[in-house]
Amino acid sequence: MFRFLSLGLLTLAVGACSQSATLVSDAQAEAAPAYAGDRVGHYGLGAPATPAQIAGWDIDIRPDGLGLPEGGGSVEDGEWLYEEKCAECHGSFGEGVGRYPVLAGGEGTLRDARPTRTVGSYWPYASTLFDYIRRTMPFTQPESLSADETYAITAYVLYLNDLVADDLVLGPGNLASIRMPNEANFVPDPRPDVSNTRCMQNCRDPQQIQILSEVIPAAAVEAPSARPAVAEAEHPGQATYEQYCSICHKVGVGGAPVLGNAAQWTERIAGGLDAMVANAIDGVASDKGVMPAKGGFSHLSDAQVTDAVRYMMEKSS
């Protein structure tokens, strides 16, 4: 009896599982976009983005203020935040440190041979400044600022450019009303979008087509008969360091040890090459500073990062 009862229960369970699987399959079929053979490039893969997923990316700000978050910040608060999070790279007065951008000044230089393009002299909208700070700053911790902090730092940078008063409290209600000096020089491109129609018959005679301008070929240069002395081979990590790593390790941004400063490298070198390479590739955060994975340059290969770490170790030991 118990054997037949067990078989009966098993049959019921299998039937319930089959029905459940059918319901799940039907639900998945309804949720997943169906393949549409009449749509070019549509393969029925993936799923529509949810409103929450879209909201995480849809943080751009229009010049008229659309998209600005709630909140606010004063010039006074912005000064303290700027000194803490921005001055290390951009200087206390927006003058720029090393290779980092200058933020203030440059008025009247846009027609010079070497114009100084700053927030005050070049940028078209105050919303551009807020949007850029919100997305990308600080350099080692992008998108870490709150809305209030972003408003405050934006207000202070505008103040450094003499565009707002020192008692300004910036927020969504007044940011779009700030006019930038160079706004009028940003104009829409008036040229229409055009495309030629491919000629398949009764085409124009190529002999009637005139070339109005052409590139003058460079004059041939004879190679020297004797090869110059071969310079000393460059370290394999030097180019990567100079183009990427020096941004932080030349001046010590974010607690990065300065190249050639043995005192700052001694403890790190003692930990071994493998540990340093792992931190450089994966990123590290400690009480000494923050380094994003591969310094924020994710396109670098592990081998390039390893060579750069070797180069810095050898130059700093």
C-alpha contacts under 8 A as a table, 3 or more apart, distances in Angstrom:
res1	aa1	res2	aa2	distance
1	M	4	F	5.28
1	M	5	L	6.11
2	F	5	L	4.87
2	F	6	S	6.01
3	R	6	S	5.18
3	R	7	L	6.32
4	F	7	L	5.03
4	F	8	G	6.16
5	L	8	G	5.04
5	L	9	L	6.22
6	S	9	L	5.07
6	S	10	L	6.06
7	L	10	L	4.99
7	L	11	T	6.15
8	G	11	T	5.08
8	G	12	L	6.28
9	L	12	L	5.07
9	L	13	A	6.11
10	L	13	A	5.03
10	L	14	V	6.13
11	T	14	V	5.21
11	T	15	G	6.13
12	L	15	G	5.08
12	L	16	A	6.13
13	A	16	A	5.05
13	A	17	C	6.13
14	V	17	C	5.09
14	V	18	S	6.10
15	G	18	S	5.08
15	G	19	Q	6.17
16	A	19	Q	5.09
16	A	20	S	6.03
17	C	20	S	4.96
17	C	21	A	5.99
18	S	21	A	5.08
18	S	22	T	6.11
19	Q	22	T	5.02
19	Q	23	L	6.25
20	S	23	L	5.08
20	S	24	V	6.20
21	A	24	V	5.07
21	A	25	S	6.04
22	T	25	S	5.07
22	T	26	D	6.11
23	L	26	D	5.06
23	L	27	A	6.11
24	V	27	A	5.02
24	V	28	Q	6.08
25	S	28	Q	5.07
25	S	29	A	6.04
26	D	29	A	5.00
26	D	30	E	6.25
27	A	30	E	5.13
27	A	31	A	6.20
28	Q	31	A	5.03
28	Q	32	A	5.88
29	A	32	A	5.33
29	A	33	P	7.73
29	A	34	A	7.64
30	E	33	P	7.50
31	A	47	A	7.90
32	A	44	G	7.57
32	A	46	G	7.58
32	A	47	A	6.08
33	P	44	G	5.58
33	P	45	L	7.49
33	P	46	G	7.85
33	P	47	A	6.58
33	P	48	P	7.93
34	A	44	G	5.57
35	Y	42	H	6.86
35	Y	43	Y	5.73
35	Y	44	G	4.51
36	A	39	R	5.62
36	A	42	H	6.54
36	A	43	Y	7.33
36	A	44	G	7.33
37	G	40	V	7.45
37	G	42	H	7.51
39	R	42	H	5.54
42	H	45	L	7.87
49	A	53	Q	6.03
49	A	54	I	6.42
50	T	53	Q	5.18
50	T	54	I	6.29
51	P	54	I	5.09
51	P	55	A	6.04
52	A	55	A	5.09
52	A	56	G	6.48
53	Q	56	G	5.37
53	Q	57	W	7.05
54	I	57	W	5.45
54	I	58	D	5.87
55	A	58	D	4.99
55	A	59	I	7.13
56	G	59	I	7.06
59	I	67	G	6.72
59	I	131	D	7.99
60	D	67	G	6.41
60	D	131	D	6.33
61	I	65	G	6.23
61	I	66	L	5.90
61	I	67	G	4.86
61	I	68	L	5.93
61	I	127	S	6.15
61	I	128	T	7.31
61	I	130	F	7.95
61	I	131	D	5.92
62	R	65	G	5.29
62	R	66	L	5.21
62	R	67	G	6.59
62	R	127	S	6.55
62	R	128	T	7.97
63	P	66	L	7.35
63	P	125	Y	6.11
63	P	126	A	7.41
63	P	127	S	5.39
63	P	128	T	7.31
63	P	176	A	6.31
64	D	127	S	7.92
64	D	176	A	5.37
65	G	68	L	5.74
65	G	127	S	6.73
65	G	172	P	6.75
65	G	175	L	6.97
65	G	176	A	5.16
68	L	172	P	5.77
69	P	147	A	6.62
69	P	172	P	6.87
70	E	147	A	7.21
70	E	171	G	7.46
70	E	172	P	6.54
71	G	147	A	5.95
71	G	148	D	5.26
71	G	151	Y	7.57
71	G	171	G	6.08
71	G	172	P	7.25
72	G	147	A	7.19
72	G	148	D	4.88
72	G	149	E	7.92
72	G	151	Y	5.48
72	G	152	A	6.92
72	G	169	V	6.63
72	G	170	L	5.44
72	G	171	G	4.31
72	G	172	P	7.34
73	G	77	D	6.65
73	G	78	G	7.01
73	G	148	D	5.17
73	G	149	E	6.45
73	G	150	T	7.52
73	G	151	Y	4.80
73	G	152	A	3.90
73	G	153	I	7.70
73	G	155	A	7.25
73	G	169	V	5.43
73	G	170	L	5.35
73	G	171	G	6.68
74	S	77	D	5.25
74	S	78	G	6.04
74	S	151	Y	7.38
74	S	152	A	4.96
74	S	155	A	6.38
74	S	156	Y	7.61
74	S	167	D	7.04
74	S	168	L	5.74
74	S	169	V	4.07
74	S	170	L	5.93
75	V	78	G	4.86
75	V	79	E	6.23
75	V	152	A	5.80
75	V	153	I	7.30
75	V	155	A	5.12
75	V	156	Y	4.67
75	V	159	Y	7.07
75	V	166	D	5.89
75	V	167	D	6.39
75	V	168	L	5.89
75	V	169	V	6.53
75	V	170	L	7.85
76	E	79	E	5.37
76	E	80	W	7.08
76	E	152	A	7.75
76	E	156	Y	7.39
76	E	166	D	7.21
76	E	167	D	7.30
77	D	80	W	5.54
77	D	81	L	6.44
77	D	152	A	5.87
77	D	153	I	7.74
78	G	81	L	5.03
78	G	82	Y	5.79
78	G	149	E	7.17
78	G	151	Y	7.81
78	G	152	A	4.11
78	G	153	I	4.29
78	G	154	T	7.32
78	G	155	A	6.53
78	G	156	Y	5.09
79	E	82	Y	5.09
79	E	83	E	6.21
79	E	152	A	7.86
79	E	153	I	7.01
79	E	156	Y	5.86
80	W	83	E	5.30
80	W	84	E	6.32
81	L	84	E	5.08
81	L	85	K	5.94
81	L	86	C	7.61
81	L	149	E	7.32
81	L	152	A	7.70
81	L	153	I	6.54
82	Y	85	K	5.29
82	Y	86	C	4.81
82	Y	87	A	5.97
82	Y	92	S	7.93
82	Y	153	I	5.96
82	Y	156	Y	7.58
83	E	86	C	5.84
83	E	87	A	4.89
83	E	88	E	7.48
83	E	92	S	6.47
84	E	87	A	6.81
84	E	88	E	7.88
85	K	88	E	7.16
85	K	138	P	6.32
86	C	89	C	5.96
86	C	90	H	6.00
86	C	91	G	7.46
86	C	138	P	6.71
87	A	90	H	4.90
87	A	91	G	4.33
87	A	92	S	4.89
87	A	93	F	7.80
87	A	94	G	7.42
88	E	91	G	5.96
88	E	92	S	7.78
88	E	97	V	7.36
88	E	253	V	6.63
89	C	96	G	6.30
89	C	97	V	5.29
89	C	98	G	7.76
89	C	100	Y	5.90
89	C	253	V	6.97
90	H	93	F	7.72
90	H	94	G	5.23
90	H	95	E	6.15
90	H	96	G	3.96
90	H	97	V	5.44
90	H	100	Y	6.13
90	H	101	P	6.43
90	H	102	V	6.33
90	H	103	L	6.95
91	G	94	G	5.02
91	G	95	E	5.32
91	G	96	G	4.94
91	G	97	V	5.64
92	S	95	E	7.26
93	F	104	A	7.26
93	F	160	L	6.68
94	G	102	V	5.70
94	G	103	L	4.67
94	G	104	A	5.05
94	G	157	V	7.63
94	G	160	L	7.07
95	E	101	P	7.92
95	E	102	V	4.92
95	E	103	L	6.34
95	E	104	A	6.32
95	E	105	G	7.87
96	G	99	R	7.38
96	G	100	Y	5.40
96	G	101	P	5.34
96	G	102	V	4.32
96	G	103	L	6.87
97	V	100	Y	5.48
97	V	101	P	7.63
97	V	102	V	7.91
98	G	251	V	7.60
99	R	247	I	7.25
101	P	118	T	7.97
102	V	105	G	7.95
102	V	116	T	7.96
102	V	117	R	7.79
102	V	118	T	6.06
103	L	118	T	4.86
103	L	119	V	5.51
103	L	120	G	7.53
103	L	157	V	7.39
104	A	118	T	5.55
104	A	119	V	6.22
104	A	120	G	6.04
104	A	121	S	7.77
104	A	157	V	7.57
104	A	160	L	6.11
104	A	161	N	5.25
105	G	116	T	7.69
105	G	118	T	6.52
105	G	120	G	6.49
105	G	121	S	6.67
105	G	161	N	6.29
106	G	109	T	5.63
106	G	110	L	7.78
106	G	115	P	7.30
106	G	116	T	4.80
106	G	117	R	6.33
106	G	118	T	6.29
106	G	120	G	7.41
106	G	121	S	5.46
107	E	110	L	7.61
107	E	116	T	7.83
107	E	120	G	7.16
107	E	121	S	4.91
108	G	111	R	7.36
108	G	121	S	7.29
109	T	112	D	5.15
109	T	114	R	7.58
109	T	115	P	4.78
109	T	116	T	5.93
109	T	117	R	7.97
109	T	121	S	7.85
110	L	114	R	7.82
110	L	115	P	4.63
110	L	116	T	6.64
110	L	117	R	7.07
110	L	121	S	7.57
110	L	122	Y	7.63
111	R	115	P	6.50
112	D	115	P	5.10
116	T	121	S	7.48
117	R	121	S	5.85
117	R	122	Y	5.15
117	R	123	W	7.76
118	T	121	S	5.14
118	T	122	Y	5.48
118	T	123	W	6.77
119	V	122	Y	5.78
119	V	123	W	4.98
119	V	129	L	7.47
119	V	157	V	7.97
119	V	158	L	7.70
119	V	161	N	7.43
120	G	123	W	6.42
120	G	158	L	7.29
120	G	161	N	5.28
120	G	163	L	7.52
120	G	180	M	6.90
120	G	181	P	6.89
120	G	182	N	7.93
121	S	181	P	6.68
121	S	182	N	6.40
122	Y	181	P	7.64
122	Y	182	N	5.54
123	W	126	A	7.79
123	W	128	T	7.56
123	W	129	L	7.98
123	W	180	M	7.08
123	W	182	N	6.52
123	W	183	E	7.22
124	P	128	T	7.53
124	P	180	M	5.77
124	P	181	P	7.50
124	P	182	N	5.60
124	P	183	E	4.19
124	P	184	A	7.76
124	P	185	N	8.00
124	P	186	F	6.72
125	Y	128	T	5.40
125	Y	129	L	7.20
125	Y	176	A	7.98
125	Y	178	I	7.88
125	Y	179	R	6.92
125	Y	180	M	5.83
125	Y	183	E	6.60
126	A	129	L	5.29
126	A	130	F	6.60
126	A	175	L	6.71
126	A	176	A	6.80
126	A	178	I	6.48
126	A	179	R	7.32
126	A	180	M	6.81
127	S	130	F	5.10
127	S	131	D	6.00
127	S	175	L	7.02
127	S	176	A	6.67
128	T	131	D	5.11
128	T	132	Y	6.06
129	L	132	Y	5.27
129	L	133	I	6.18
129	L	154	T	6.61
130	F	133	I	5.34
130	F	134	R	6.05
130	F	150	T	6.64
130	F	151	Y	6.96
130	F	154	T	5.79
131	D	134	R	5.17
131	D	135	R	6.20
132	Y	135	R	5.28
132	Y	136	T	5.95
132	Y	137	M	7.45
133	I	136	T	5.57
133	I	137	M	4.99
133	I	138	P	7.59
133	I	150	T	6.67
133	I	154	T	7.58
134	R	137	M	6.35
134	R	142	P	7.55
134	R	143	E	5.73
134	R	145	L	6.68
134	R	147	A	7.80
134	R	150	T	6.09
135	R	142	P	6.11
135	R	143	E	5.19
136	T	139	F	6.38
136	T	141	Q	7.75
136	T	142	P	4.43
136	T	143	E	6.08
137	M	140	T	7.42
137	M	141	Q	6.43
137	M	142	P	4.62
137	M	143	E	6.51
137	M	144	S	7.62
137	M	145	L	7.70
138	P	141	Q	5.14
138	P	142	P	5.38
138	P	143	E	7.85
138	P	144	S	7.63
139	F	142	P	5.99
140	T	254	G	7.08
140	T	290	V	6.70
140	T	291	M	6.44
140	T	292	P	6.26
140	T	296	G	7.68
141	Q	144	S	5.77
141	Q	292	P	7.89
142	P	145	L	7.68
145	L	149	E	5.82
145	L	150	T	6.10
146	S	149	E	5.16
146	S	150	T	6.18
147	A	150	T	5.09
147	A	151	Y	6.21
148	D	151	Y	5.17
148	D	152	A	6.20
149	E	152	A	5.07
149	E	153	I	6.16
150	T	153	I	5.29
150	T	154	T	5.99
151	Y	154	T	5.13
151	Y	155	A	6.10
151	Y	170	L	5.91
151	Y	171	G	6.39
152	A	155	A	5.10
152	A	156	Y	6.30
152	A	169	V	7.70
152	A	170	L	6.85
153	I	156	Y	5.07
153	I	157	V	6.22
154	T	157	V	5.26
154	T	158	L	6.24
155	A	158	L	5.17
155	A	159	Y	6.15
155	A	164	V	7.58
155	A	168	L	7.25
155	A	169	V	7.43
155	A	170	L	6.03
156	Y	159	Y	4.83
156	Y	160	L	6.19
157	V	160	L	5.01
157	V	161	N	6.59
158	L	161	N	5.19
158	L	162	D	6.54
158	L	163	L	5.39
158	L	164	V	6.10
159	Y	162	D	4.94
159	Y	163	L	5.58
159	Y	164	V	5.09
159	Y	165	A	6.47
159	Y	166	D	6.57
160	L	163	L	7.62
161	N	164	V	8.00
162	D	165	A	7.43
163	L	178	I	7.96
163	L	180	M	7.68
164	V	168	L	6.72
165	A	168	L	5.58
170	L	173	G	7.89
170	L	174	N	6.43
170	L	175	L	6.18
171	G	174	N	5.82
171	G	175	L	5.89
172	P	175	L	5.72
172	P	176	A	7.51
173	G	176	A	7.47
174	N	177	S	5.32
174	N	178	I	7.12
175	L	178	I	5.77
176	A	179	R	7.80
179	R	183	E	7.24
180	M	183	E	5.47
181	P	184	A	7.63
182	N	185	N	5.58
182	N	186	F	7.34
183	E	186	F	5.68
184	A	187	V	6.99
199	C	202	N	7.58
199	C	203	C	5.74
200	M	203	C	6.83
204	R	208	Q	7.49
205	D	208	Q	5.54
205	D	209	I	7.21
206	P	209	I	5.32
207	Q	210	Q	7.77
211	I	214	E	7.03
224	P	227	R	6.70
234	E	238	Q	6.86
235	H	238	Q	5.30
235	H	239	A	7.95
235	H	311	Y	6.88
236	P	239	A	7.08
236	P	307	D	6.04
236	P	308	A	7.55
236	P	311	Y	7.78
237	G	240	T	5.48
237	G	241	Y	6.22
237	G	304	Q	6.62
237	G	305	V	7.68
237	G	306	T	7.69
237	G	307	D	4.23
237	G	308	A	3.98
237	G	309	V	7.33
237	G	310	R	6.99
237	G	311	Y	5.41
238	Q	241	Y	5.08
238	Q	242	E	6.12
238	Q	307	D	7.92
238	Q	308	A	6.31
238	Q	311	Y	6.26
239	A	242	E	5.20
239	A	243	Q	6.15
240	T	243	Q	5.34
240	T	244	Y	5.80
240	T	245	C	6.79
240	T	304	Q	6.73
240	T	305	V	7.58
240	T	308	A	5.95
241	Y	244	Y	5.44
241	Y	245	C	4.45
241	Y	246	S	5.59
241	Y	308	A	5.46
241	Y	311	Y	7.77
241	Y	312	M	7.77
242	E	245	C	6.25
242	E	246	S	5.26
242	E	247	I	7.99
243	Q	246	S	6.67
243	Q	247	I	7.72
244	Y	247	I	5.97
244	Y	295	G	7.74
244	Y	297	F	7.73
245	C	248	C	6.04
245	C	249	H	6.00
245	C	250	K	7.93
245	C	295	G	7.03
245	C	308	A	7.76
246	S	249	H	4.77
246	S	250	K	4.77
246	S	251	V	7.87
247	I	250	K	6.22
247	I	251	V	7.60
247	I	253	V	7.79
248	C	251	V	6.01
248	C	252	G	5.44
248	C	253	V	4.65
248	C	254	G	7.29
248	C	256	A	6.14
248	C	258	V	7.91
249	H	252	G	5.08
249	H	253	V	6.78
249	H	256	A	5.52
249	H	257	P	5.84
249	H	258	V	4.67
249	H	259	L	5.76
250	K	258	V	5.42
250	K	259	L	5.95
251	V	258	V	5.98
252	G	255	G	5.60
252	G	256	A	4.63
252	G	257	P	5.64
252	G	258	V	5.14
253	V	256	A	5.55
254	G	289	G	5.28
254	G	290	V	5.91
254	G	291	M	7.46
255	G	288	K	5.64
255	G	289	G	4.33
255	G	290	V	6.85
256	A	289	G	6.62
256	A	290	V	7.75
256	A	291	M	7.63
257	P	261	N	7.23
257	P	264	Q	5.44
257	P	265	W	6.36
258	V	261	N	5.56
258	V	264	Q	7.08
259	L	312	M	6.13
259	L	315	K	6.77
259	L	316	S	5.82
260	G	312	M	7.72
260	G	315	K	5.58
260	G	316	S	4.05
260	G	317	S	7.45
261	N	264	Q	5.63
261	N	265	W	6.61
261	N	316	S	5.80
262	A	265	W	5.10
262	A	266	T	5.86
262	A	316	S	5.07
262	A	317	S	5.56
263	A	266	T	5.52
264	Q	267	E	7.23
264	Q	268	R	7.81
265	W	268	R	5.21
265	W	269	I	5.90
265	W	313	M	7.52
265	W	316	S	6.48
265	W	317	S	7.06
266	T	269	I	5.27
266	T	270	A	6.16
266	T	317	S	7.02
267	E	270	A	5.09
267	E	271	G	6.58
268	R	271	G	5.27
268	R	272	G	7.19
268	R	276	M	7.03
269	I	272	G	5.43
269	I	273	L	6.80
269	I	276	M	7.64
269	I	313	M	6.86
269	I	317	S	7.70
271	G	275	A	6.34
271	G	276	M	7.38
272	G	275	A	5.66
272	G	276	M	6.57
273	L	276	M	5.17
273	L	277	V	6.06
273	L	309	V	7.96
273	L	310	R	7.58
274	D	277	V	5.18
274	D	278	A	6.11
275	A	278	A	5.12
275	A	279	N	6.27
276	M	279	N	5.19
276	M	280	A	6.15
276	M	309	V	7.31
277	V	280	A	5.00
277	V	281	I	6.10
277	V	305	V	7.24
277	V	306	T	5.77
277	V	309	V	6.50
278	A	281	I	5.23
278	A	282	D	5.89
278	A	283	G	7.73
279	N	282	D	5.30
279	N	283	G	5.01
279	N	284	V	5.45
279	N	293	A	7.69
280	A	283	G	5.41
280	A	284	V	7.36
280	A	291	M	7.45
280	A	292	P	7.93
280	A	293	A	6.22
280	A	294	K	5.44
280	A	295	G	7.07
280	A	305	V	7.02
280	A	309	V	7.77
281	I	293	A	5.26
281	I	294	K	4.78
281	I	302	D	6.68
281	I	305	V	6.82
282	D	292	P	7.49
282	D	293	A	4.61
282	D	294	K	6.75
283	G	290	V	7.85
283	G	291	M	5.34
283	G	292	P	4.55
283	G	293	A	3.78
283	G	294	K	6.54
283	G	295	G	7.39
284	V	290	V	5.96
284	V	291	M	5.32
284	V	292	P	6.57
284	V	293	A	7.41
285	A	288	K	7.80
285	A	289	G	6.02
285	A	290	V	4.40
285	A	291	M	6.31
286	S	289	G	5.44
286	S	290	V	6.34
291	M	294	K	7.93
291	M	295	G	5.96
292	P	295	G	4.95
292	P	296	G	5.35
293	A	296	G	5.69
293	A	297	F	7.59
293	A	298	S	7.15
294	K	297	F	5.49
294	K	298	S	5.93
294	K	300	L	7.05
294	K	305	V	6.89
295	G	298	S	7.80
297	F	300	L	6.02
298	S	301	S	7.87
300	L	304	Q	6.21
300	L	305	V	6.79
301	S	304	Q	5.22
301	S	305	V	6.47
302	D	305	V	5.16
302	D	306	T	6.08
303	A	306	T	5.02
303	A	307	D	6.16
304	Q	307	D	5.20
304	Q	308	A	6.20
305	V	308	A	5.08
305	V	309	V	6.19
306	T	309	V	5.16
306	T	310	R	6.27
307	D	310	R	5.08
307	D	311	Y	6.18
308	A	311	Y	5.02
308	A	312	M	6.28
309	V	312	M	5.18
309	V	313	M	6.12
310	R	313	M	5.10
310	R	314	E	6.13
311	Y	314	E	5.27
311	Y	315	K	6.19
312	M	315	K	5.12
312	M	316	S	6.01
313	M	316	S	5.16
313	M	317	S	5.89
314	E	317	S	5.59
